Amino acid sequence: MKNSLETRLGVFVVLVIFAAFFIMETLGGLQAFRGGYRLNALFDSVQDLKVGSLVKMAGVEIGRVEKIALAGNKVKVTMKFHPDAVVKTDSKAVVKFTGLMGQNFVAIDFGSVGAPPAEAGTQLSTEEQPDLNAIMTKLDSATAGIQNLTKSFTPDTINNLMGPLIDFVKQNSGHIGGAISNIENISGQIASGQGTVGKLIYSDSLYASALVTVTNLQDAVVEVRHAVNDISAGKGTIGKLVTDETLYNETTGSMTNLNQILGRINQGKGTIGKLVNDQEFYKNAKLTLQKIDKMADGLEDMGPLSVIGIAVNNLF
């Protein structure tokens, strides 16, 4: 009997120890006995976050909430992380909840790749999540508004709104029925491939024509691409004109020579220059034209035989 009581008592103590260990593990009480480092974060509101709540990164537990305290107009949350958990200096902390009935936890993002790891005591930047209570309040207000709206739809209101439409349908029931019948006939013809629309939908000729057009466009694009490549490579007349520097050099030389010739003409050098710039040539040409004009007037006064005689005498 004594051994049986002691056995039961030992089993009870072991169960109590296991239960205490489980409760402490759930509440995060064992975190104090584990190694790690602590980081802080300031929130406007932590909602229902509690000491011992999980700290996760991409859904994986990396620590626990160790302390929650007010710090001025903010709430300071101290988190203890596992020794192997790497948190970057630009990582952000967000208070989230696992569901409508779930517990809140602190979510930490990865941060940027090049950021250094955060040292113990570093204060992380935070983001605020919408308050679930505020969301539920807004939903409640929206529901109340919908209820009030549905209450406003009395039978009289519905009759006032739908009455003109019902009267219109009754007065034009024949036309509406005819329109529906015509629509059915048209849709039947389209479904059977009749008419322009039906042929466009069911005939393969349009598809074949479009396919040929697209193929031709593709071939044209390929040819244009080859032509551009040939020009870039200096092939053909256009390619040589574009890439060969000989034409450029010859054109530059020709323009230089032309510029020199024009300069000499402007300066009155050479035959053309003298003809253009010499005033004596202009005066001589003017006198010659005047003499020719007088001679022409004299010939008009003479008869044809006299003119022929003068010409013969001058020639022979």
Contacts in CASP RR format, 6 or more apart in sequence:
PFRMAT RR
TARGET T0000
AUTHOR 0000-0000-0000
METHOD contacts of the structure
MODEL  1
MKNSLETRLGVFVVLVIFAAFFIMETLGGLQAFRGGYRLNALFDSVQDLK
VGSLVKMAGVEIGRVEKIALAGNKVKVTMKFHPDAVVKTDSKAVVKFTGL
MGQNFVAIDFGSVGAPPAEAGTQLSTEEQPDLNAIMTKLDSATAGIQNLT
KSFTPDTINNLMGPLIDFVKQNSGHIGGAISNIENISGQIASGQGTVGKL
IYSDSLYASALVTVTNLQDAVVEVRHAVNDISAGKGTIGKLVTDETLYNE
TTGSMTNLNQILGRINQGKGTIGKLVNDQEFYKNAKLTLQKIDKMADGLE
DMGPLSVIGIAVNNLF
21 30 0 8 1.000
24 30 0 8 1.000
27 51 0 8 1.000
27 52 0 8 1.000
28 51 0 8 1.000
28 52 0 8 1.000
28 64 0 8 1.000
29 52 0 8 1.000
31 52 0 8 1.000
31 63 0 8 1.000
31 64 0 8 1.000
31 66 0 8 1.000
31 80 0 8 1.000
34 82 0 8 1.000
35 82 0 8 1.000
35 83 0 8 1.000
36 80 0 8 1.000
36 81 0 8 1.000
36 82 0 8 1.000
36 83 0 8 1.000
37 80 0 8 1.000
37 81 0 8 1.000
37 83 0 8 1.000
37 119 0 8 1.000
37 120 0 8 1.000
37 121 0 8 1.000
38 66 0 8 1.000
38 78 0 8 1.000
38 79 0 8 1.000
38 80 0 8 1.000
38 81 0 8 1.000
38 120 0 8 1.000
38 121 0 8 1.000
39 78 0 8 1.000
39 79 0 8 1.000
39 81 0 8 1.000
39 87 0 8 1.000
39 118 0 8 1.000
39 120 0 8 1.000
39 121 0 8 1.000
39 122 0 8 1.000
39 123 0 8 1.000
39 124 0 8 1.000
40 76 0 8 1.000
40 77 0 8 1.000
40 78 0 8 1.000
40 79 0 8 1.000
40 121 0 8 1.000
40 122 0 8 1.000
40 123 0 8 1.000
40 124 0 8 1.000
41 76 0 8 1.000
41 77 0 8 1.000
41 79 0 8 1.000
41 93 0 8 1.000
41 106 0 8 1.000
41 123 0 8 1.000
41 124 0 8 1.000
41 125 0 8 1.000
41 126 0 8 1.000
42 71 0 8 1.000
42 74 0 8 1.000
42 75 0 8 1.000
42 76 0 8 1.000
42 77 0 8 1.000
42 123 0 8 1.000
42 126 0 8 1.000
43 74 0 8 1.000
43 75 0 8 1.000
43 77 0 8 1.000
43 93 0 8 1.000
43 95 0 8 1.000
43 126 0 8 1.000
43 128 0 8 1.000
44 73 0 8 1.000
44 74 0 8 1.000
44 75 0 8 1.000
44 128 0 8 1.000
45 75 0 8 1.000
45 95 0 8 1.000
45 128 0 8 1.000
45 131 0 8 1.000
46 68 0 8 1.000
46 75 0 8 1.000
46 77 0 8 1.000
46 95 0 8 1.000
46 104 0 8 1.000
47 95 0 8 1.000
47 97 0 8 1.000
47 104 0 8 1.000
47 129 0 8 1.000
47 131 0 8 1.000
47 132 0 8 1.000
48 97 0 8 1.000
48 103 0 8 1.000
48 104 0 8 1.000
49 65 0 8 1.000
49 68 0 8 1.000
49 77 0 8 1.000
49 95 0 8 1.000
49 104 0 8 1.000
49 105 0 8 1.000
49 106 0 8 1.000
50 65 0 8 1.000
50 68 0 8 1.000
50 103 0 8 1.000
50 104 0 8 1.000
51 65 0 8 1.000
51 66 0 8 1.000
51 67 0 8 1.000
51 68 0 8 1.000
52 64 0 8 1.000
52 65 0 8 1.000
52 66 0 8 1.000
53 64 0 8 1.000
53 65 0 8 1.000
53 103 0 8 1.000
53 104 0 8 1.000
53 105 0 8 1.000
53 106 0 8 1.000
54 61 0 8 1.000
54 63 0 8 1.000
54 64 0 8 1.000
54 65 0 8 1.000
54 103 0 8 1.000
54 105 0 8 1.000
54 106 0 8 1.000
55 61 0 8 1.000
55 62 0 8 1.000
55 63 0 8 1.000
55 64 0 8 1.000
55 65 0 8 1.000
55 79 0 8 1.000
55 81 0 8 1.000
55 105 0 8 1.000
55 106 0 8 1.000
55 108 0 8 1.000
56 62 0 8 1.000
56 105 0 8 1.000
56 106 0 8 1.000
56 107 0 8 1.000
56 108 0 8 1.000
57 85 0 8 1.000
57 87 0 8 1.000
57 107 0 8 1.000
57 108 0 8 1.000
57 109 0 8 1.000
57 110 0 8 1.000
58 110 0 8 1.000
59 107 0 8 1.000
62 81 0 8 1.000
62 82 0 8 1.000
62 85 0 8 1.000
62 87 0 8 1.000
62 108 0 8 1.000
63 79 0 8 1.000
63 80 0 8 1.000
63 81 0 8 1.000
63 82 0 8 1.000
63 85 0 8 1.000
64 79 0 8 1.000
64 80 0 8 1.000
65 77 0 8 1.000
65 78 0 8 1.000
65 79 0 8 1.000
65 106 0 8 1.000
66 78 0 8 1.000
66 79 0 8 1.000
66 80 0 8 1.000
67 76 0 8 1.000
67 77 0 8 1.000
67 78 0 8 1.000
68 75 0 8 1.000
68 76 0 8 1.000
68 77 0 8 1.000
68 78 0 8 1.000
69 75 0 8 1.000
69 76 0 8 1.000
69 78 0 8 1.000
70 76 0 8 1.000
77 93 0 8 1.000
77 106 0 8 1.000
79 93 0 8 1.000
79 106 0 8 1.000
81 87 0 8 1.000
86 117 0 8 1.000
87 108 0 8 1.000
87 117 0 8 1.000
87 118 0 8 1.000
87 124 0 8 1.000
88 110 0 8 1.000
88 111 0 8 1.000
88 112 0 8 1.000
88 114 0 8 1.000
88 115 0 8 1.000
88 116 0 8 1.000
88 117 0 8 1.000
88 118 0 8 1.000
89 115 0 8 1.000
89 116 0 8 1.000
89 117 0 8 1.000
89 118 0 8 1.000
89 122 0 8 1.000
90 111 0 8 1.000
90 112 0 8 1.000
90 115 0 8 1.000
90 125 0 8 1.000
91 108 0 8 1.000
91 109 0 8 1.000
91 110 0 8 1.000
91 111 0 8 1.000
91 115 0 8 1.000
91 118 0 8 1.000
91 124 0 8 1.000
91 125 0 8 1.000
92 108 0 8 1.000
92 109 0 8 1.000
92 111 0 8 1.000
92 124 0 8 1.000
92 125 0 8 1.000
92 126 0 8 1.000
92 127 0 8 1.000
93 106 0 8 1.000
93 107 0 8 1.000
93 108 0 8 1.000
93 124 0 8 1.000
93 125 0 8 1.000
93 126 0 8 1.000
93 127 0 8 1.000
94 106 0 8 1.000
94 107 0 8 1.000
94 109 0 8 1.000
94 126 0 8 1.000
94 127 0 8 1.000
94 128 0 8 1.000
94 129 0 8 1.000
95 104 0 8 1.000
95 105 0 8 1.000
95 106 0 8 1.000
95 107 0 8 1.000
95 128 0 8 1.000
95 129 0 8 1.000
96 104 0 8 1.000
96 105 0 8 1.000
96 106 0 8 1.000
96 107 0 8 1.000
96 129 0 8 1.000
97 103 0 8 1.000
97 104 0 8 1.000
97 105 0 8 1.000
97 132 0 8 1.000
98 104 0 8 1.000
98 105 0 8 1.000
100 132 0 8 1.000
108 124 0 8 1.000
118 124 0 8 1.000
169 176 0 8 1.000
189 195 0 8 1.000
189 198 0 8 1.000
190 197 0 8 1.000
190 198 0 8 1.000
190 201 0 8 1.000
192 198 0 8 1.000
193 199 0 8 1.000
193 201 0 8 1.000
193 202 0 8 1.000
193 203 0 8 1.000
199 205 0 8 1.000
199 206 0 8 1.000
200 206 0 8 1.000
230 236 0 8 1.000
230 239 0 8 1.000
231 238 0 8 1.000
231 239 0 8 1.000
231 242 0 8 1.000
231 243 0 8 1.000
232 239 0 8 1.000
232 242 0 8 1.000
232 243 0 8 1.000
233 239 0 8 1.000
233 243 0 8 1.000
234 240 0 8 1.000
234 242 0 8 1.000
234 243 0 8 1.000
234 244 0 8 1.000
240 247 0 8 1.000
241 247 0 8 1.000
264 270 0 8 1.000
264 273 0 8 1.000
265 272 0 8 1.000
265 273 0 8 1.000
265 276 0 8 1.000
265 277 0 8 1.000
266 273 0 8 1.000
266 277 0 8 1.000
267 273 0 8 1.000
267 277 0 8 1.000
268 274 0 8 1.000
268 276 0 8 1.000
268 277 0 8 1.000
268 278 0 8 1.000
274 281 0 8 1.000
275 281 0 8 1.000
299 307 0 8 1.000
302 310 0 8 1.000
END
